[in-house]
Amino acid sequence: MKQATLLTITLLALLSFGSCQRASQMYYTYSGRLHTPYHIKYQYDKPLDGEIQAELERFYYLFNAFDSTSIVSQINRNQLTQVEDSTFRSLFRTAMLVSAYTNGAYDITCAPLINLWGFGFSKQDSITPQHIDSIKQFVGYQKVQLKGKEIVKEDPRLILNCSSLADGTVCDMIADLFDKKGIQNYMIEFGGEIVTKGINQRGEYWKLGITRPVDDSTGLSQDLQATIHLWPKGQTAETARNNGRRGMATSGNYRNFYIKDGKKYAHTIDPREGCPVQRDVLSATVIAPTAMLADACATACMVLGSKGAEELKQKLPEIEYFLICSGDSTGYNIMESSGFSKYLISMNP
């Protein structure tokens, strides 16, 4: 559930299907499609279809803005202020953290601005500064707070849209379910956002691919820029934080770009400006302790650009990023954080 984001992750681990690593511990697969495809693979002594489905339903009940009965919809209509669910509160706190660290470049209250401009900025010719100013009166992360369990808005017109980190959040929700059951090996992918832990059925770390940003209307391009795993090089199960559990998310703006002076630039709405801005980042992949945080930061990098991504990394040292940036009209530039190399398996030219 992400604005202007393509699914740029290719799950290489899914190319081989389940086998048995130990007689009592099968690798099970649970996959399907909701608003986006999902693939879940885990090693356990029995299938957990019912419990996984229950988490997916809870996820929708919390964050589906198109369901009038969901928690976020009730908050947006000012029918609910007390939020009992800890996952919702965790998402809100993560969103506010990234908003503060980016000075509002990331903002889950900015949906009215996105709606103003329309899909692909189709309404840009009719928008005036007055339109933007009128909406910015009730947009801004500083205009809403979580006090204990209470959501407090400065303006009742303010609404929350959690799509920019919701897919990462549902990965974490299912990973938490697995962790509680003592499951050591799993891969969870939802809409291109991923959590992995441990190894796959071949005894290898889960391998993931980052695709090149190409103008592919089908979304099926498998042209890989890099292959990675989320297990840091040089670490063992004993030394890896949380037994190697990591989250990864990719945001992209591949078809919403233009060429200026021979270079590609992405059109991205900056909530601080209230309008599309020129940025050099065409794809941002972020690795973080949670997929929720990775998802929010990947979206933020699209707004911040490569220089802003460096500054965000200084404030959040636990993240690593891999950026595909505008080059000339036929090529791209790669920028990565200093610690990303420990996850990199190979890079394609």
Secondary structure, DSSP 8 states (H G I E B T S, - for coil): --TT----EE-GGGGS---EEETTEEEEEEEEESSSEEEEEEEESS--HHHHHHHHHHHHHHH-TT-TTSHHHHHHTTS--B---HHHHHHHHHHHHHHHHTTTSS-TT-HHHHHHH-GGGTTGGG--HHHHHHHHTT--GGGEEEETTEEEESSTT-----HHHHHHHHHHHHHHHHHHTT---EEEEETTEEEEESB-TTSSB-EEEEE-----TTS----EEEEEESS-TT--TTTSGGGG-EEEEEEE-TTSEEEETTEEEEEEEETTTTEEEEESEEEEEEEESSHHHHHHHHHHHHHHHHHHHHHHHHH-TT-EEEEEEE-BTT-EEEEE-TTGGGGEEEE--
